[in-house]
């Protein structure tokens, strides 16, 4: 690890030197303010070039251009974000940021914490989330507990719903394609003098692939259905008062298999998932917007039923399981502009989470039953952040937070993220250093394998980067080096048969990107991430996290009415466990590259024709050992605007 760290640092500073040399020889660019506004990094609308934090922005236009239906498929293309799905549509899907565990990614949907309190590690399953009504996705990297509390050790995925604007607009679309797939969507949006609204509905039906990989001899197709609804309604009763209500519903039915690998097929195992996310928000402003207050209340609910009846292949099997989790949160945020160069953000939050589950299985080894009665915990959080801008070149955010958990007490975190602009050269130097924590989940604390004496997991992370604009700001290059250390990680102890704080890990690497936007007709994104991880107890790499990942896409307007998008994603080799043997043995999953393309035509008034091809070269691969993944697939559809 030390030699790899030295090599990575050397490469990082080499790239900086080359970039600066290029900048000095380049023409002096004009005003480099891109007006890309980011919310998640500071909880205040801030232009991207004023941020020291590392953040990716996926705007609505780029999301729409992919012609994809599920969020996980869009995130897969982002370098440094590892998306791992156990099987085809509906299979459990985890997201890793900079090598951190999947439960170290906090997911926000319109300010609602979406992580599931009933999950063993309180993670979020991305398999159910569609792209309906989404305006932007912000991916914030590194520990972010100062502003977001628990679960944000690795980073934050912030999903923001579209705000209605303009005259009444209605649209509907339908598409069909491979694996007996049919998708229908409809939505309306608009705004009046005092009210704005956007509502969207979608339904997806697909025959899917075998959840247990066909490469291992499984051939029973596992279908998937998903129904989603999203709405955002706003009201402005006074010029200094705004109110907003958000609602997102997901309901799915996923056919599953018993396991990955050989003999994993099961013809009638089915999981039903219901998710509800609700938030009400009021925003007031005083003294010419120098004081802004945001009051919020949000509620999330997760219900999962996993059932399996006996069948001819498994006559002795019976599975009945249910998992229920919910979270209620109240929050108040204050943004105070103390001076033109200084903004204070301070707030308080209180949340209560509950979880319960019941599991019964009758199998070859006899009946097994486990009941986790409802348990709860409360966390109160208090945070303070100071944003500074000194002149037109130096910007910084410094924050501190205290969380008080009803089970283990207080935890303090902090973060510093400065950036410096060399405007005459089009150069931005940025960095961040901070700490994070994750509270033990209710399952880890109170289940039959739980441990009420668990301490929170902790992380320390830092990064340092440079970004350079060239050719009149149409070309941007960047590189960022990062390191993270994770301590007191919670894992199941095979000796004591309970959860213990016994694991430690670290990750380091660098992220590079090139973005070229000559005009509205040409957009090129290229990114590469190198991530080296280590489990300190075994000195081995962490599971399912590739060392190398490449993501690139090209958007090109063939003519005024026709747009083409090409994409390529390369995922390097990574480790996984083979549970066919006991104890499980470590294996290597091969690297794979996926090519995709989409095409849209808008030459007919109020009509759009579109098509998409995934995995063009029909690459066989596995995200998780023994679980299937879709091959070559083609889809086409039509969208009507009214």
HUURWO-V250254 format. One line per field, one symbol per residue. psi: psi as a letter, one per 20 degrees, with the letter a starting at -180 (. if undefined). burial: + if it has 9 or more other ideal C-beta (glycine too) atoms within 8 Angstrom, else -. A space follows every 10 residues. Layout:
psi = ???
burial = ???
//
This chain:
psi = gghhgggggg hghggggggh ggghirqorb ojoijoppgh hijpopqhij piqopppnrg ghghhhkrhq hhhghhioqi oopopnabpi qppqpppkir qhijopppol jpoiqohiqg jlrpoihior jpkphqppop qrpkhghjbq ilhhapoopp qppqqarppq qqqqqqbqkl ppppqqqqra qahiqqqpqq qqpppqiarp gpphijjpjp porppppqpq qppqqnhqij pqqqpqpppp pqopprrhrr aqkiqpikpp pppppppppp pppqqrllji oppopqpqpq pppppoqoqq rhhmhjpppo qqppqqpppp qpppoonhrh jppppqrqqp qpqqqqqppp poahjrqppp pnqprrqqpp qpqppopqoo bjhpqqppqq qppopihibq ppqrqpnrqp pnhiikqppq rqprqrrpqq rhghgirijr oijqrqqqqp qqqprqqpqr mljippqqpp qqqqpprkqp rpoigikrpq njqqrqqraq pqqpppnhai ipppppqppp ppqpohhikr qqqkoqhppp pqqpppogah ippppqqppp prqrqrpojh qprqqprppq rqppqrqqpq pkippjpppq qqpqlhjlpp rphppiqrqq bpqqqqaqpp p.
burial = +--++--++- ++--++--++ -++--+--+- -+-----+++ ++++-++++- +++++-++-+ -++-++++-+ ++++++++++ ++++++++++ +-++++++++ ++++++++++ +++++++++- ++++++++++ ++++++++++ ++++++++++ ++++++++++ ++++----++ +++++++++- ++++++++++ +---++++++ ++++++-+++ ++++-+-+-+ ++++++++++ ++++++---- ++++++++++ ++++++++++ +--+++--++ ++++++++++ ++++-+---- ++++++++++ ++++-+++-- +--+--++++ ++++++++++ +++++++--- -++++++-++ ++++++++++ +++----+-+ -+--++++++ +++++++++- ---+++++++ +++++--+-- +-++++++++ ++--++++++ ++-+++++++ +++++-+--+ +--+-+++++ +++-++++++ --+-++++++ ++++++-+++ --+----+++ +-++++++++ ++++++---- -+++++++++ ++++++---- ++-+++++++ +++++++--- -+++++++++ ++-+++++-- ------+-+- +-++++++++ +-----++++ ++++++--+- ++++++++++ ++++++++++ +-
//
